[in-house]
Amino acid sequence: FPTGMKWGFIPQGDNKEHYFVVNADESEPGTCKDTPLLMANPHVLIEGIIIGSYAIRANHAFIYIRGEIAHVVRRVQQAIEDAYKAGYLGKNIFGKGFDLELVLHVGAGAYICGEETALLDSLEGFRGQPRLRPPFPAIAGLYARPTVVNNVESVASVPSIINNGVEWFASMGTEKSKGFTLYSLSGHVKNPGQFEAPLGITLRELIDMAGGMRSGHKLKFWTPGGSSTPLFTDAHLDTPLDYEGVAAAGSMLGTKALQIFDETVCVVRAVLRWTEFYKHESCGKCTPCREGTWWLVQILKDLESGKGEAADLDKLLDLCDNIAGRSFCALADGAASPIISSLKYFREEYLEHLRSGGCP
């Protein structure tokens, strides 16, 4: 969602407290772009927070971060203390009449708290569960006040855009998806890592940047935006990795976490592992998600071990159809996406498990 548009939704002149919140609760399998950014330069995030808070007239800002990444927590906390000592945070900043208090809030590791309204509930001291929308956070967010919730990359990009100008930013990317972004490559490439590149680059180019596939192996399938997005195959190597290009090919750019799998990986087992993650991380608030993810895991376990039957494939699709879009948040959709797409591209591999009595 366009960052500037989100900021523009905050009502001005309403005499209410406004809040600026950064979602650093990066928890999805394969997603690893925020951690290295925060370790390398946490001050650029703080600078973006100051700019964003000033823009929406917020005097209180929060960074919500995963508790498991203790080294990053220490790094960001030190950067906040540095900013206070240098006068960039606090009361009457540089005599300009602007106050800003920035708090680092350490979460307890629940994946669901990456959903913005569950994150706000957690910040308020409640159990992290998604809220029914509307009202949206821009109207009634943290403590029922207008709130902006942005991810780390969006906020950290603000200073460079302001310093270099709109034309500089718009010169990169594609016609509709302008600018640069961070792609996280993991899996069976020689040099996995984070790659900053213009939107619209292809996986073929990114794999070349990562040194290629591991020797003697070839690409089988991959995720364009983390484990919650529909799978792609080697036929999608030249798909432009921007929002429109990926959507046109049948998936989502999501967190831009590109998990690369070669021919040694069983797609049924990979999908089962992802589904087990979503079952475990479901907050349980919505029945379709809570019960549906449990049943998806049971069926996938039977299929992976060769104990299922061909009719189970249609049961999987029926279950996915009944849980996707029927919950307060998109966790159930994320669980269904890799299952539906893997059956689309690798149905024969599922059937081979049944014929072989397990992983062939």
N, C-alpha and C positions, 0 to 999 in steps of 0.2 A: 504494500500500500504506500503511495507516495508520501514521503516524510513531510514535505511542506504542506500538503493538503491536510494531513493529520494535525499539524500545528494550527492550521487555519480554522479548524473546527472548534478550538477553545474559545468560548465567548469572552469578549473583552468588556470592561466597564460593568461587570456584574457584581462587583464588591464581594466576591467569594475568593477563598484561598485556592490557588492553582498548584498542581503538583507535576513534577517532571520525573518519570521513572525509566530507568534503563534495565532492560531484560538481559542479564548476563547469565541466565540459568540454562546454559547450553548442555543439553542432555541426550539428544537424539543419536542413536547409533550411527557412527561415521562422521558426525558433525564435529569439527575441531578447528574452527577459524577464530573464535573469540579468545580462547586461551593464549595462543601465541601472540595475538594482537595486544592483549592486556599485559602480557609479560614484556613485550618489546617496548611498548610506549603507552602506558596507562594515562599519561598526561594529555595525550591528544583526545582521549575520551572525556576527561574532565573539562578540557577546553570546549568540546562540543556540548557538554551538559550546561556549561555557563552560558553559551550562546543561545541554546534552546530554551533555557529557563528564562533568560532575559526576553526572548521573543514572545513567550506565552505569558509573561508576567508571573512567573512562579518563584516563590522565595524558599521553597523546600524541594530538594531533589533526592532521589534514592537510586542506588545501584543494587539490584538484587542478583546475588551471585551464588553459584553452587558451593555447598560446604565442603565437598570432597576435594576440591582443588585448592588445598590449603596454601600452597606456595603462591598461587595467583592472588588469593585473598590477602596475604601479607604484602604482596607487591602493590596492589591497588590501595590498600589502607595507608601504606607509606606515601604513595603519590597524593592521596587526599590530604594527609598531614603536611606534605610539602606545599600544597596549594594554599592551605590555611596560613602557613608561616610566611608565604610570599605575598599574601594579601589578596589572592584571587578568589577566596571564599571567606564568608563571614559577614559582618555588619558594614554597611556603607562602603562597599568595595571601591577603592581608589577615590573616595570622596564623591562618587557619582550618585549616591542616594539609593543604590541597589543592594539589597541584602540577599544572600543565598547560603543556606545551610545544606551540606551534602552528607548523606548517611550511607554507609555501606552495610547492607543487610545480608547476612549469610543464611542461605536456605538449608534445608535438611536433606536434600537429594531427591525429592519427588519430581519425576518427569512432568507430571501434570502442571506443576507450578511454572512451566515455561509458557503455558497458555495465559494470556495477559490478565484475564479476570480472576483466574485462580491465583496468579501471582499477587494481585491486589488483595485478595482475601488473606493470603499468607502474610503479607506486609502488615495487615491490620491485626494479626495475631490469631486468625481463625484457621481452620483446616483448609488447605488449598483445594478448592473445588470451583469449576467454571460457573459463572453466573449466567442467568438468562438475559439475553440482549434483544431489543433495547431495554433500558437505556445503555448507551455505549459509554466507555470511560471518559470520552471528551465532555460528556454532560454530567455523569455521575460515576466517578471512578474511585480513587482512594478517598476513604472517609466521605463518600458521596459527593465529592467535589470534582470539578473539571480536571482531568488528568491526561497527560500524554504518556504513552508507553512505547518506547522505541527499542530496537535491538542495538547491540554494541557497534556493529559495522556502520549502521546508518548515522549514529551520533558521531562516531569517530571520523566520518567522512566530511562532516560539516566544515571544520576549519580549513581544510585544503580547498574546498569549493569556494569559500569566501575569499581566501588569499589569492587564488588563481583565476577566479571569475567563472561566470556561467559558460562562456564560449569555450573555455578550456575543458570543462567537464563534458559539455555537449559534443565536443569533437571526438570523443571516444564512444564506443558502443555502437548500437544500431539506431535506426530511425526512431523507433518507439521505446527502446530500452537503452537509454543513454548512460554513459559513464563507465566506471570500472567496478569490479567486485572481487571478493576473495573466493576462490574455488579450493575446496579441500579434497585432495586425492589420497585415497587409502586403498589398501588391498594389493593386488598382484602387479604393481609397477615397480621399477627398479629404485626410484627415489620418491616415495610418497611424501606429501607435505602440503603446504599452503601456497597457492599461486595467485598473485594479484594480476588480473588481466581484464581487458575490455569485455563488456557484455557482448555476446554473440560469437565468442571464440568456440571452437569445436572440441570435442573430446579427443579427436585425432591429434590436434595441435597440443593439447594439454598433456597427453601421454608422451608425445615427443619431448616436451619440456621436462617431463618426469623421467626421462631416460629410456622410455619404451616399456613394453611388457617384460616380465621376467623371462630370462632366456629359455627358448625352447617351448614357449607356451603362447596361446592365442586368446584373445578376448572372447568370453562367452556371454556374460550379461553384466549390467551395471546400473547403478541408481543415479539419476541426475540431480536429485535434491534431498538425499537422505533416505532412510529406510521406510519412510511413510509415503514415498512417491512411487508411481508405477514404474516397473522395470523397463529398461531398454536393452537391446541386444547389439551385436556388432554391426547390424544393419543401420544403426543410428549414430555411427561414428562421426558423421559430418553434419549432424543436426546442430544448428546454431544454439548455443547455450545462453539464450536470452528468454525473457518471459513468454514472448509470443511464439518463438521458434519451438521451445519445448512443449508448450501447450498444444500447438498445431500437430506435434508428433504423438500426442496422447499422454503426456506426463506433466509434471510441475517442476519448476526450478527450486522451489522450497528453500532449504538451507544451503544449497549449492555444495552438498556433500556428495562427492562422486566416489562411490565404492566400486572398485574394479575387481571383477572375478574372472578367472580363466577357466579352461575346460576341466580342471581337476575338481571343481566345486559342484556339489550336488545342489541344484536349485531348490529341491524340495526341503532339504535340510536347512538351507539358508533362510527360506521363507518361514519355516517352523521356528527357528531361533528368533527371528524378528517378531513373530506373532506371540511367542512366549514373553518377550519383553513387553509388548503392549498389554497382554493379559495381566502381567505383574504390576504394571504402572497405571492401570485403570483405577480411577479414584472410587469407583463403585456407585457413583451418584445416579447414573442412568442405566436402567435395566438392559436395554439392547447392547450397550457396550460391556457392561459387567458380565452378563451371561453369554453374550455372543462371542466374545474373545475366548472365553473358557472352552466353548464348544469347538471353535476353530482350532484350538490347540489339540483337542482330543482327536479330531478327524485327521489333522496333519500328522500327528504321531502314528496313527494307524497306517496312513499312506506311506510314511517314511520307512516304517518297519515292514511294509508289504502285507500287513494284516487287513487292509481295507478292501474296498471293492470299487468297481468303476463308477457306480452310482454315487459314491462319496464326492466325486469331483463336482457333480451338479449340486450336491448338498452344500459344498463349500461356497459355490457361487450364489446359491439361494440365501445362505446365512449372511454373506457379504452384502447382498442386496437389502437384507432386512436390518442391518446395523448401520450401514453408511448413511449419513445424513439424518439420523434419528436420535442424536444425542446433543447435549448442550455445547460440546466442543467437537473438534475434528479428530480426536484420538481413535475412535472407531473407524473413521474413514481411512486413517493412516494404517490401521491394521488390515483393512480390506484391500487397499491398493496393490501391494505386492502380490497378494494371492490372486487377484483377478488378472493382473498382467502376466504373472508366471504361467497361469493356465492358458492364457492367450498365446504365449510364445513357446511354452515348453510342456504342453499337455501330454505329448508322447513320452516325455521323461517321467511324468507321474504314472502313466500306465505301465511303463517298464518296471517301476518299483513293484507293481502288483504282480506282473508276470514273473519277476525274479525273486519275489519273496523278500524284498528289501532293496537297499541301494545297489544298483547294478555295477 
